[in-house]
């Protein structure tokens, strides 16, 4: 009897161990092996109080340091145009598609088959039928409301359609690593980057629809955007060749193994560019900065740190989801302490209320040291922009939160161009008309329930 009870107890113990193992495995899979978002380099920056520093933004020292910390080179002679909200961005994107002659590369985190999505798909179908090579890549989770069969007409017209990181057992280790890019490149010469997805809520003037920002680039930087697209295109689908495994530090070895296979199977895409395209003759110096979840550091964090630490006069940030790591919050405080005007437009009402709840807990130290915070009061804020000293600016897909900076595939454009910076500062001032300033006294009086929720949600910050 005792032997039987002992065996039964041992069986129950093994069952419990197995159950816990399965639960832990599911959690790891759900977090894509990146449940601990911070990268080693960024942890050291936080602990040792180090950050990239340079001279003023317009100096060559700043440019060389930015080359080093981002691993991305700057290109000259670009022409850039600020596109505010869907009412400006969507017509410009559709016009570029309609005038495409050779190739179109479109990469979107989210597309819905509503009026906006169908308009873009119809434009792509017309381009494919006139002989333009069309490649369309969308994220499986971000575009979960659509099915691959929804693009049958596009495929039948001759376009290539791929799904990034489909949610299958073969890809469970990468479930949490999403393609958050919003890229359109036409003929390798015109590129669009920013925060706008292809859905109806992004259409409008920012008051009736979501408030968002995009950038149109004409010139050599468009080819850098296409290189980012090609890397994502290789990762589309369910096979392992070309894929990043979201395990920090492992991918240099994996890519060395992959390279011969990519070459043998002819998987590496050739760059598309228009041989007869006129020179852009612009003055903007543009750097395309991608970030991946497998690197030892976040290049986008280093880009922000360098720009913030190099600021001499002003830093204007518009951020949809404001959950920056400590090293960035500290940099903003230090900038304000040395006399830089630091102004933030942050979310008011949000499509993700938990993010705003945690973000409010960060306001205190910023407000105490002179950072100005304004809450957007109209529609939903979705823009991700920063302009520094009236000369340098950045627009892209990356939010100031752990998911964007550590877990997702993101891409930003960093531009040194006083004209663009001036346009962005003017837009910032216009946006302030629809904001409510947050005061330190008001923040201190927030309800106890709000404070308790802030504390309880802190362990989940890296997943928002």
N, C-alpha and C positions, 0 to 999 in steps of 0.2 A: 504493500500500500504506500509506504513511504517512497519506494522507488518510483511508483507511478506518479505520486504527487511531485516528486523532484523533476521527473521528465516533463510533466505538465508545466511546472514553473519555469523550467529552462526554455520550453517552447514559447511561453508567453513573453519571456525576456527577449528571445530572438525576434519574435514578432514586433515587439515595441522598438527594438533597435532598428529593424528593417524599416518600420514605419517612419521613424525619425530620419533615417537615411534618405528615404524617398522624399520626405518633406523638405529636408535641406537641399536635396538635389533639385527639387522643383523651384525652390527659392533662388538657387544659383542660376538655374536656367532662365527664370523670369527676369533676373537682373543681367542676363547676358554675360555672366562672369565678370561683371563690372559693378557689383553692388557697392564696392568701395570706390567712389568716383574720383577722388583726388589722385593725381599722378605724382610719382616720386619727386620730380623736379619742383612741382608746385608746392608740395609739402615742405621741402627744404626752404623754398622762398618764404613760406609762412613762418617756419620755426626760426630761421636765421635772419629774418628781416632783410632779405636781399631782394632786389628787383632790378631789371635792366634799366640803365640810365644813359642819357645822351645829352647833347647840347640842344639848343633850340630846334624846333621842328624843321625849319627851313634850311638847316645846315646839312652838309654832306655827312657829318658824323652821325646824325640821326638816321639818315638813309642807310648807311653801312651797318649800323646797329640793328635796324629793322630787318635788313637782309639776313643778318645772323640769327636773330631770335625767331624769325618766322620761317626761314628756309625758303622764302619766296622772293624772287627778284622783281624790281620795279621796271615798268616799261614806260617809255616817253611818247610824246606826240599823239596822245589819245584825246578824243573829244567826248565829253561826258555831259549827261543831262539828268537832272533830278526829276523823278516822276512821283508825284504825290497821289496816293490812293488809286483805286482801280479806275477811276474816271480818266486818269492820265496814262496809267501804265498799260491797261488792257488794249486801248486803241493803238498805241505805239507798238506793242508786241504783235498784234494782229497784222498791222501794216508791214512789219518786217517779214512775217511769215508769207504774206501775199506776194512780196517782191523777191522772195528767195529764188535763187537760180540753181544752186548746187546741193546744199545740204541744210538740214535743220536738226538741231540737237536740243531736245526739251526734257528737263528733269524736274519733277514736282513731288513734293512730299504729299500733298493732298490735291485730288481732283474729284469733283462730283459731276455726275451727269445731269446737272441742272442747266439753266440757260447759258451760263458762262462756260461750263465744261463742254457743252455741245457746240458752242460757237467756235471754241478752239479746236475741237476734234474735226469739225467741218472744214476749217481752214487748213488743217494738216492733211486732210483727205484730198483737197483740191491741189495742194502742193505736191503730194505723192503722185497724183494722176498726171501732172505735167512733167514728171520725171525727176523731181527733187528727191534726194535721199532723205528720208524722215526717220529719225530714231526718237522714241518716246519711252522714258523710264519713270515709273512711279513707285512710291513706297507702299508696301503691302498693308502696313498698319495705318499709316496716315490716310490712305485711300481705301479703307476697308468697306466703304459704302458702295464701291464699284466692283465689278467682276471682270476678269480678262475678256470674257465674251462680249462685254459692252463695247470693246474696241474692234469687233469683227470687221466692221466697215472700213476702219483705218488699215487693218491688216490686209484685207482684200484689195485695197488700193495700192498695196506694195510697201507700206511702211513697216518698220520693225518696232515691236512693242515688247518691253521687258518689265518684269516686276522685281523690285529690289527687296531681297530678304523675305521671301514668302514664309508664312507662319506654318512650317512643317516640322516634323520630328528631325529631319536632316539638318535643320538650321536652328534648333532650339538654343544652342549656345550663343546665338547672335540676336535672340528675340528682342533684347532691350536696346539694340544699336540700330537706330533708324536713319534712313537717308532723309535729312531735313533740308536738303538743297532746294533752291528755287532758281533754276538756271534755264535760260533760253539763249542759244547761240545760232546765228543765221549766217551761213556762208563763211564761217570762221572769222567774220569781220565785225559783226554787230552782236553784242551780248547784253542780256538783261539779268540783273541779280537783285535780290531784295528779300522781302518777307511775304510777298503776296502769293497765296495759293490760287488754284483755279476753282473758285466757287462763288456763289452769288453774294455771300456776306462780305466779300472783299471788293465788290463793285460799289461805286458811289463816290461821294465826296469826303468821306471820313467822318461825317456827321450822321448821314443816313446809313452808310455802310461802315465797315471797320476802318479804323485809321491806320494806314500802312504806307510804306515808302519803298520805292525801287530805284534802280539806277540803270540808265542806258549808256553803254560804252561802245564807241566806234574807234577801232584802231587795234594795235597789236595786243593789247590786254585781253581782247576777245578770244585769242588763241589760248591764253592761259586758262580762261574759263572753260574752253573746250577740253583742255587737258584734264581738268577736274571732272568734267562730264565723262570722258573716256575711262577714267579710273572707276567711276561708279558703274558705267556700262559693263565693264569686265566683271564686276561683282554681282551683277544682276543674275537672277535665276537661282538654282538650288545646288549646283555643283560646287566643289571646293576650290577648283583652280582659280587663282586670282583673288580669292576671298581674304579679307582681313579676319583673323580670329581675335576677338576682343580680349586678349590676354596681353597685358602690358609687356613689351619687350620681345615678344616671340616672333613678330612678323618680319623683321629683317632676315631671319633664317628661313621662314616660310617663303618669302618672296624669292630668295636665292634658289629654292627648290622649284618654285613655280615658273621662273623665267624660261627655262628650256622648254617646258610644256606649253607655255603661252606662245613661244616662237614656233614650235613644231606644229601646233594646232592652228596657227595663224589667228590667234585671238586678239592680238594687239591691234587696235584700230588706228588707221592712218589719220593724221590731222586733216581737217577740211578747211580750205581757205580759198577765197576768190582771187585768182591770179590777176584779174583785171580791176580789182577794187582800187579806187583812188586813195591816195594817202589821206589819213584823217586830218592832218594839219591842225591838230589840237595842241593844247598846252598842258594838259593834265598828265601827271605822273601817277600811274595806277599800279597797284600791287594786288593780286588775287591771292587771298590767304585761306586755304582750306584747313580743317582740323579733323583728325580721325581718333577713334576711341582706343587705339592700340599704342599710342606714342607715350614716351616717358614724360612729356610735358604737353600742355595745351598751347599751341601756337597762337590761338586767338587771345588767350589770357595774356601771353607775353606781348602781343601787339597792343592790347589795351594798356597794360602796365607801362610800356615804354612811352606811349603817347601821353598818358596821364602824368607820368613823372617828368616829362619834358615840357609840360604846359607852363606858360609864363603868364597868360592873361585870363583865359576862359576855357571852361569845359562844359559843353551843353550835351546832355544825354537824354534820349527818348528810349525808354525800355518797357517792353510789354510785360515781361516776367522778370522781376528784379529780385534775384536771389544770388547775388555775387558772392564768391568765396571771400574769406577774411582778407586775403592778400589784396584783393581789389578794393574792398571797403576801406582798408587801411590807406591805400594809395589816394583815394578820394578825400579822406580826412586830411592827409598830409598836404595835398594840393590846396585845400581850403585854408589850412594853417599858414601856408607861405604866401597867402594873398591872392590866389587864383579864384576867380568867380566860378563856383561849381553849382550848376543848376540841373535838376533832374525832373523830367516829366515821366511819371510812373502811372501804372494802371489805377483806374478808379473802380468802376464795375469791370468784372473780368469773366472770361469764359471758364477760368479755373480759379474759383474763389479761394481754395486752400493756398495757392501760391501767394495771393495778395495778403492772406492772413499772416503767413510767415514773414513776408516782406515788411509788413508794418513793424514787426519786432526789430528790424534792422534800422529803423529810422532814427532812433534816439541818439546814438552816438554821432551819426551824420549831422543831424540838426544841431546838436550841442556845439559842434565845431564849425558851424557856419555854412554847411551845405544847404542849398535851397531845394526844397522838394515840393512839387506840384502834382496834384492828383487829377488825372483826366476825367472829365465829367460827362463826355458824350460818347455814345456807341461803345465799342470795344477797342482799346488800344492794342495794336499788333506790330508797331514799327520797332526797328532795332537800329538806332543810329547814334553817332557821336560826332561832334565837331569841336576841334581844339584850336584855340588862338586865331580863329578866323581864316585858317589856311589849310588845315588837315581835317579830313573827315572819313568816316567809315559807314558803310551801309551793307547789310547782308542778311543772312538767315539766322545767325547765332544770337540767341537771347542771353541775357546776363544771369544765367542759372546753371546749376550743376548738370542738368541733362544736356544742354547745348554745349557747354564748355568741356564736358568729359565723356559723355555717352554717345552722342549723335555724330553723324557726318555732317559738317557744317561748312559754309564758305562765305567769306566777307570780302568786299572790295575796300581797300584803303587808298584814298586819293589825296594827293597833294595838289590842290588847285584852289586859289583864292575865290574864283568865281563860283565854283560849286559850294565852297564853305559859306560864302555870303548868302547864297540861295537857301542853304540849310538853316542858317541862323535866322533868316527872315521867316522861314516856315516855322521855326521854333517859336518865334515871337507871336505868330498868328495862332499857333496851338495854345499858347498861354492864355488866350482869351477864353478858352473853353476848359480852363483848369481852375482848381481851388488850391490855394497854398496851404500846406500843412505846417502848423506851428508846433514848436517844442512843448508849449504849455498844453495844447490840445492832445498831443501824443501822450503826455504823462497822465492825462485823465481818462485814457481809454479803459473800458470795462475790465474787471478782473477775469471774466470769462474769456475775453480776447487774449489776455496775457497767458492764461492757462493753456489755451489751444496753441499759441505760439510755441510754448515750451514742449508740449506733447508732440508737435509735428517736427521738431528739430531733427530727430533721427532719420526722417524721410526726405530731408532737404535735397540730397543728391539725386533723388528719383523724380524731381519735378522739373 
